[in-house]
Amino acid sequence: MLDVTALADEIGITALAASARAITRGLGGDGDAAGLLVRLVGDDARNRLAGGEEEPKLIMQVESLGTEVSIVMRDRGAPVVGPPETLLALLALGVASRVDARHEFNGNVIEVRMALPQYHSIVEGADIEVLAGDVELSTEEVVMRPLAKGDAEALTQGIYRCYGWTYPNPDFYYPDRIEASLAAGKRIGYVAVSPSGEMVAHWGAVWIGPSIVETGGTFTDPRFRRRGLAGKLGDSLLEKLREIGVEGRLREPVLTHPATQHIAIQDGATFVGVRLHDHAPFQQVGITDGLLTSRASLTVAYSSLQPLEPKTVWVPAAYEPFLLRILNGTDWSRTLGEGVAKQTWPEQSRLASSYDTDEQVGEITVEVIGADLCDVLDATITQYRHSGAEVIRVNIPANDPALPVVGAGLPELGLGFSVYVPGLLETGDALIVEWLHDSEIDTSIFNYADERVETLTKMVVAQAGDVGMLGARQRRRASRRAQIFSGLAGLEAESLQ
């Protein structure tokens, strides 16, 4: 890791840019792009350090994350609410793969990630046969064991053998990305391996919160089906997750068919929301076939793996019907707060935000709820909207009594309910709301396992449409006001002549 401190002036920023350029080039990345990104972040920090009382220093850390270069810039200037707009403009051009911005107690942190050549190294499919569903069953014995470092190549080959290029999660085609997540301890799984060393089944999980995982990446080679391998691997995975203290498990059954929804229901999971237009269209193979014509939507189901501590959940009134429906019948020790239980709160909110250029998804996590919550969210959402975001997801602490009051205007920002997850955030439960570029959802391709899934999905879709129309009306009103005031200014100018 390279760690450099410099003054936030022209000389200091130039030195930081040169250092980032050199180390990124040495790692095999685009050094010139790294230097440009550091200069843009440095210039933004210098502008925010213009108050006179802040420490005018910049701290830069550059390191390799396996498939990406991470450039972290820290400053003690005015708090950030999102990445610099100049940086977002370059993200759209593919100069960087991801940017995160947050304000911590000791200052601002902006992290930019740039892809190294191995980030784009994809599984070699030319020599791998894509197996038909009716292929002859094998009688070979398999060994079931934990997913380990060095398994990434075999895992991607197994996915390709089953799905060709149609698997909905494209990361599973990039062995170096999987290997990097294994090395970082972000991924866990169990696999079945044939005598020849082929990976023929897998069930895994990735960490998405302090004690919450998302399970998936499940496949079984057609030659080894009808043995219950997926169930056995899933049982081993859940046993391990409980053993290491994981509190909850999320899964995301698709809406194009009800099969995975049924599995979640059979496992006792509770459906806690829907991610509308979650990711780019993909080619379906299997239960449903064909290329999706719009961004894919997913349901979200949650299972508690440990007893949950009792907590009160506070949300703005517009989202209460969703929480009532989700919590009804669960044993999660959750109570929906009523009335206004908190009269004072911090003046300033604190946010962390990121932007994924591949999926065109912005994500904002509220770390501290303050009186200016709607204002700072509006500023960040506007920034991501102008950068071409298709979806902007906002994670909000749901155990803070201030939220129903200071968050009452969230629907006015075009934010509709998406998901509620116990224990997702460091601060506790999460209310997840979303802004959609296109709030008109085609539900004709949706299929539901039961009435509960159908009702919750239709509620989410309906509110997405309502808040989308609300946002459009507000923008039109703002436009009309600007026209009116412009006309008044013209009349005033004429009267003064």
C-alpha positions in Angstrom: 0.0 0.0 0.0 1.2 3.5 -0.8 0.4 6.1 1.9 1.1 9.8 1.1 0.1 13.0 2.8 0.3 16.4 1.1 -1.0 19.9 1.4 -4.3 20.6 -0.5 -2.7 23.1 -2.8 -1.5 22.9 -6.4 1.9 21.4 -5.6 0.5 18.9 -3.2 -2.3 17.7 -5.5 0.2 17.4 -8.4 2.4 15.3 -6.2 -0.4 13.0 -5.2 -1.6 12.6 -8.8 2.0 11.7 -9.8 2.2 9.1 -7.1 -1.1 7.5 -8.0 -0.1 7.5 -11.6 3.1 5.7 -10.9 1.8 3.0 -8.6 -1.3 2.3 -10.7 0.9 1.9 -13.8 3.1 -0.4 -11.8 0.1 -2.6 -10.9 -0.8 -2.8 -14.6 -3.6 -0.3 -14.5 -4.2 3.0 -16.4 -1.8 5.4 -14.6 -2.9 8.5 -16.5 -6.5 7.9 -15.6 -5.5 7.4 -11.9 -3.6 10.7 -12.0 -6.6 12.5 -13.4 -9.0 11.0 -10.9 -6.8 12.0 -8.0 -6.5 15.6 -9.4 -10.3 15.9 -9.6 -10.8 14.6 -6.1 -8.0 16.8 -4.8 -9.4 19.9 -6.5 -12.8 19.2 -4.9 -11.3 18.7 -1.5 -9.3 22.0 -1.9 -12.6 23.8 -2.6 -14.2 22.3 0.5 -11.1 23.3 2.6 -11.5 27.0 1.8 -13.1 27.9 5.1 -9.8 28.6 6.9 -10.4 26.6 10.0 -9.9 23.1 8.5 -6.6 21.3 8.3 -5.6 21.8 4.7 -4.1 18.4 4.2 -4.9 15.4 1.9 -4.1 11.8 2.7 -4.0 9.3 -0.1 -3.8 5.5 0.1 -3.4 3.4 -3.0 -3.5 -0.4 -3.0 -4.3 -3.4 -5.1 -7.5 -5.3 -4.3 -6.7 -8.2 -6.6 -8.7 -7.1 -9.6 -9.0 -3.4 -8.9 -6.8 -0.5 -7.7 -8.3 1.3 -4.8 -7.5 5.0 -4.4 -8.7 6.5 -1.1 -8.5 10.2 -0.5 -9.2 11.7 3.0 -9.7 15.3 3.9 -11.1 17.4 6.8 -13.1 19.9 4.7 -16.8 20.5 4.6 -18.7 17.2 4.7 -19.4 15.5 1.5 -22.8 14.2 0.5 -21.7 12.4 -2.6 -18.8 12.0 -5.0 -17.6 15.1 -6.9 -19.8 15.7 -10.0 -16.7 15.9 -12.2 -15.8 12.4 -11.1 -19.3 11.0 -11.8 -19.0 12.4 -15.4 -15.9 10.3 -15.9 -17.5 7.2 -14.4 -20.0 7.2 -17.1 -17.1 6.9 -19.6 -15.7 3.9 -17.9 -12.6 5.5 -16.5 -13.4 4.0 -13.1 -15.5 1.1 -12.0 -16.9 2.4 -8.7 -16.8 5.4 -6.4 -17.7 5.6 -2.8 -18.0 8.8 -0.7 -18.7 9.2 3.0 -18.2 11.5 5.9 -16.6 9.9 9.0 -16.0 11.5 12.4 -12.4 12.3 11.4 -13.2 13.7 8.0 -14.3 12.8 4.5 -13.4 9.7 2.6 -13.7 9.3 -1.1 -12.6 5.9 -2.7 -12.3 5.4 -6.4 -11.8 1.9 -7.8 -10.2 1.3 -11.2 -10.3 -2.1 -13.0 -7.0 -3.9 -13.5 -6.7 -6.1 -16.6 -7.6 -9.2 -14.7 -10.9 -7.6 -13.6 -12.1 -8.2 -17.2 -10.6 -11.7 -17.4 -13.6 -13.9 -18.3 -14.0 -17.7 -18.1 -12.7 -19.4 -21.2 -15.9 -21.0 -22.6 -14.6 -22.2 -25.9 -13.5 -25.6 -24.6 -16.4 -26.1 -22.2 -19.5 -28.0 -23.4 -22.8 -26.4 -22.3 -24.8 -29.4 -21.1 -28.4 -30.0 -22.1 -31.0 -30.5 -19.4 -31.6 -34.1 -20.6 -28.0 -35.2 -20.5 -27.3 -38.7 -19.3 -27.0 -38.8 -15.5 -23.6 -39.7 -14.0 -23.0 -42.3 -11.3 -19.7 -40.9 -10.2 -19.2 -40.2 -6.5 -18.6 -36.6 -5.5 -16.8 -34.9 -2.6 -18.7 -32.1 -0.8 -16.5 -29.5 0.9 -16.2 -25.8 1.7 -15.4 -23.4 -1.2 -11.7 -22.6 -0.9 -9.2 -20.2 -2.4 -8.2 -21.5 -5.8 -11.7 -22.7 -6.6 -12.8 -19.7 -8.6 -11.8 -21.0 -12.0 -13.6 -24.3 -11.4 -16.7 -22.4 -10.1 -16.9 -20.2 -13.2 -16.5 -23.2 -15.4 -19.3 -25.0 -13.6 -21.6 -22.1 -14.0 -20.8 -21.9 -17.7 -21.3 -25.7 -18.2 -24.9 -25.3 -16.8 -25.9 -21.9 -18.3 -23.6 -20.9 -21.1 -23.6 -17.1 -21.1 -27.1 -16.7 -19.7 -26.5 -16.8 -15.9 -28.1 -13.6 -14.4 -25.2 -12.7 -12.1 -22.3 -11.8 -14.5 -19.7 -11.8 -11.7 -19.8 -15.6 -11.8 -18.1 -15.5 -15.2 -15.0 -13.6 -13.8 -12.8 -16.0 -11.8 -10.4 -13.3 -10.6 -13.3 -11.3 -9.1 -14.5 -14.4 -7.2 -10.9 -15.2 -6.1 -10.5 -11.6 -4.8 -13.7 -11.8 -2.8 -12.6 -15.2 -1.3 -9.2 -13.7 -0.4 -11.0 -10.7 1.2 -13.2 -13.0 3.3 -16.4 -11.6 1.7 -17.6 -14.9 0.2 -18.3 -18.3 1.7 -19.8 -21.5 0.1 -20.0 -25.2 -0.2 -19.3 -27.2 -3.4 -19.5 -30.7 -4.8 -16.5 -31.9 -6.8 -16.3 -34.8 -9.2 -13.3 -37.3 -9.3 -12.0 -35.4 -12.4 -11.9 -32.1 -10.4 -14.9 -30.5 -12.0 -17.1 -28.5 -9.7 -20.6 -29.9 -10.2 -22.7 -28.1 -7.6 -22.4 -24.9 -5.5 -24.3 -22.9 -2.9 -22.7 -19.8 -1.6 -23.2 -16.5 0.3 -21.6 -13.1 0.4 -21.6 -10.6 3.2 -23.8 -7.6 2.7 -23.9 -6.3 6.3 -22.2 -6.7 9.6 -24.0 -10.0 10.3 -26.2 -10.4 7.2 -25.4 -12.5 4.1 -27.1 -12.9 0.8 -27.2 -16.5 -0.4 -27.2 -17.7 -4.0 -25.0 -18.6 -6.9 -26.7 -22.0 -6.7 -26.2 -24.5 -9.5 -26.1 -28.3 -10.1 -24.5 -29.8 -13.1 -27.3 -31.6 -15.1 -25.3 -34.9 -15.0 -25.4 -34.8 -11.2 -29.0 -33.9 -10.6 -31.6 -36.0 -8.7 -29.1 -36.6 -5.8 -30.2 -33.7 -3.6 -26.8 -32.1 -3.9 -28.2 -28.5 -3.7 -30.1 -29.3 -0.5 -27.1 -30.9 1.1 -24.8 -28.1 0.3 -27.5 -25.6 1.5 -27.8 -27.4 4.8 -24.0 -27.3 5.2 -23.9 -23.6 4.4 -26.6 -22.7 6.8 -25.0 -24.8 9.6 -21.8 -22.9 9.0 -23.5 -19.5 8.9 -25.2 -20.2 12.3 -21.9 -21.5 13.7 -20.1 -18.2 12.9 -22.9 -16.0 14.3 -24.6 -14.8 11.1 -27.9 -13.3 12.2 -29.8 -13.2 9.0 -29.9 -14.5 5.4 -31.3 -12.7 2.4 -32.2 -14.3 -0.9 -33.7 -12.7 -4.1 -36.1 -14.9 -5.9 -37.0 -13.8 -9.4 -40.4 -12.6 -10.4 -40.4 -14.2 -13.9 -41.3 -17.6 -12.4 -42.4 -18.7 -8.9 -40.1 -21.6 -8.4 -37.5 -19.9 -6.3 -40.2 -18.0 -4.4 -41.7 -21.4 -3.5 -38.3 -22.6 -2.2 -38.0 -19.6 0.0 -41.5 -20.1 1.4 -40.8 -23.8 2.0 -37.7 -22.8 4.0 -39.8 -20.5 6.2 -38.5 -17.2 4.8 -40.5 -14.0 5.0 -40.8 -11.8 2.0 -39.6 -8.3 3.0 -39.7 -6.3 -0.2 -39.1 -6.0 -3.9 -36.2 -4.6 -5.9 -37.7 -3.0 -9.0 -35.5 -2.7 -12.1 -32.7 -4.0 -10.0 -30.3 -4.9 -12.8 -29.9 -4.9 -16.6 -31.9 -7.2 -18.8 -30.5 -10.7 -19.3 -31.2 -13.8 -21.4 -33.2 -16.4 -19.5 -32.7 -20.1 -19.8 -34.6 -22.9 -18.0 -38.0 -22.4 -16.4 -38.5 -19.3 -18.5 -36.7 -18.6 -21.7 -36.0 -15.4 -23.7 -34.3 -12.0 -23.4 -36.0 -9.7 -20.9 -37.1 -6.5 -22.5 -36.6 -4.3 -19.4 -34.5 -4.2 -16.3 -35.0 -7.2 -14.1 -37.0 -7.0 -10.8 -36.6 -9.3 -7.8 -38.4 -10.2 -4.7 -36.4 -10.2 -1.4 -36.9 -12.8 1.3 -35.3 -12.8 4.8 -34.7 -15.6 7.3 -33.4 -15.0 10.8 -30.6 -17.5 11.7 -30.4 -16.3 15.3 -33.0 -15.0 17.8 -33.4 -11.3 17.2 -33.2 -8.7 20.0 -36.4 -6.8 20.6 -36.4 -3.4 18.8 -38.9 -0.7 17.8 -39.1 0.2 14.1 -39.8 3.8 13.1 -40.7 4.8 9.6 -42.5 7.7 7.8 -46.2 7.2 7.6 -46.1 6.5 3.8 -44.2 3.3 4.4 -46.0 2.0 7.5 -48.4 -0.2 5.5 -45.5 -2.1 4.1 -44.0 -2.7 7.6 -47.3 -3.8 9.0 -47.7 -6.4 6.3 -44.1 -7.7 6.6 -44.0 -7.9 10.4 -47.5 -9.4 10.7 -47.0 -13.1 11.7 -43.2 -13.0 12.3 -41.5 -13.8 15.5 -38.8 -11.1 15.1 -39.6 -9.2 18.3 -40.2 -6.0 16.3 -42.8 -3.3 17.2 -43.8 -0.5 14.9 -43.4 2.8 16.7 -46.4 5.2 16.9 -46.6 8.9 17.3 -43.6 11.3 17.7 -41.3 9.9 20.4 -38.4 12.2 19.7 -38.4 16.0 19.6 -34.7 16.7 19.0 -32.2 15.4 16.6 -28.9 16.4 15.1 -28.9 19.3 12.7 -26.8 17.5 10.1 -27.2 14.0 8.6 -24.2 11.9 7.6 -24.3 9.9 4.4 -22.1 7.4 2.6 -22.8 6.9 -1.1 -21.5 4.9 -4.0 -22.1 4.5 -7.7 -21.9 1.3 -9.8 -21.1 2.2 -13.4 -21.9 -1.3 -14.7 -25.4 -1.5 -13.4 -26.0 2.3 -13.3 -27.1 2.1 -9.7 -26.4 4.7 -7.0 -26.5 3.6 -3.4 -26.8 5.9 -0.4 -26.5 4.8 3.2 -27.7 7.2 5.9 -25.4 6.8 8.9 -26.8 9.6 11.0 -30.4 11.0 10.7 -30.4 14.8 11.0 -32.9 17.6 10.5 -31.5 18.1 6.9 -32.1 14.5 5.9 -34.4 15.3 2.9 -32.2 18.2 1.7 -28.9 16.2 1.6 -30.7 13.2 0.1 -32.2 15.4 -2.6 -28.8 16.8 -3.5 -27.2 13.4 -3.8 -30.1 11.9 -5.7 -30.0 14.8 -8.1 -26.3 14.3 -8.6 -26.8 10.6 -9.5 -29.8 11.3 -11.7 -27.7 13.7 -13.8 -25.1 11.0 -14.0 -27.5 8.6 -15.7 -28.6 6.4 -12.8 -31.3 3.9 -13.5 -31.9 3.2 -9.8 -30.9 5.0 -6.7 -31.2 3.0 -3.5 -31.3 4.6 -0.1 -30.6 2.6 3.1 -32.0 4.4 6.2 -31.7 3.4 9.9 -35.1 2.2 10.9 -34.7 2.2 14.7 -34.4 6.0 15.1 -37.5 7.7 16.4 -36.5 10.8 14.4 -37.2 9.2 11.1 -41.0 9.5 10.9 -40.6 13.3 11.3 -37.5 14.3 9.4 -38.1 11.6 6.8 -41.8 12.5 6.2 -40.9 14.2 2.9 -39.0 11.2 1.4 -41.9 10.3 -1.0 -41.7 13.8 -2.3 -38.2 13.0 -3.5 -39.5 10.2 -5.6 -38.5 7.5 -3.1 -40.8 4.5 -2.8 -40.6 1.6 -0.4 -38.4 -1.3 -1.5 -37.2 -3.5 1.3 -37.0 -3.8 5.1 -34.2 -5.8 6.6 -33.6 -6.5 10.3 -30.0 -5.9 11.3 -28.6 -4.9 7.9 -26.8 -1.7 9.1 -24.3 -1.1 11.8 -27.0 0.9 13.5 -29.6 -1.9 13.3 -32.6 -2.4 11.0 -32.7 -0.9 7.5 -35.6 0.8 5.6 -34.6 0.7 2.0 -36.3 3.1 -0.4 -35.7 3.6 -4.1 -35.8 6.2 -6.8 -36.4 4.8 -10.3 -35.6 6.5 -13.6 -38.5 4.6 -15.1 -41.3 4.1 -12.6 -43.6 2.4 -15.1 -43.2 -1.3 -14.2 -44.3 -4.0 -16.7 -45.9 -6.5 -14.3 -47.3 -8.7 -17.1 -44.2 -11.0 -16.8 -44.5 -11.3 -13.0 -45.5 -14.6 -11.5 -46.3 -15.1 -7.8 -45.9 -18.1 -5.5 -48.8 -17.0 -3.3 -51.1 -14.1 -2.3 -48.5 -12.7 0.1 -45.9 -12.3 -2.5 -48.4 -10.9 -5.0 -49.9 -8.3 -2.6 -46.5 -7.0 -1.4 -45.2 -6.8 -5.0 -48.2 -4.9 -6.2 -48.0 -2.5 -3.2 -44.4 -1.7 -4.0 -45.1 -1.3 -7.7 -48.1 1.0 -7.0 -46.1 3.3 -4.7 -43.2 3.4 -7.2 -45.7 4.7 -9.8 -47.2 7.2 -7.3 -44.0 8.8 -6.1 -42.6 8.8 -9.7 -45.6 10.8 -10.9 -45.2 13.0 -7.8 -41.6 13.8 -8.7 -42.5 14.6 -12.3 -45.3 16.9 -11.2 -42.9 18.7 -8.8 -40.3 19.2 -11.6 -43.0 20.6 -13.9 -44.2 23.0 -11.2 -40.6 24.1 -10.7 -40.2 24.6 -14.4 -43.4 26.7 -14.5 -42.3 28.7 -11.5 -39.0 29.5 -13.3 -40.9 30.6 -16.4 -43.2 32.8 -14.3 -40.4 34.4 -12.4 -38.5 34.9 -15.6 -41.5 36.7 -17.1 -41.8 38.9 -14.0 -38.2 39.8 -14.1 -38.6 40.8 -17.8 -41.6 43.0 -16.9 -39.7 44.6 -14.0 -36.8 45.3 -16.4 -39.2 47.0 -18.9 -40.7 49.1 -16.1 -37.3 50.4 -15.1 -36.5 51.6 -18.7 
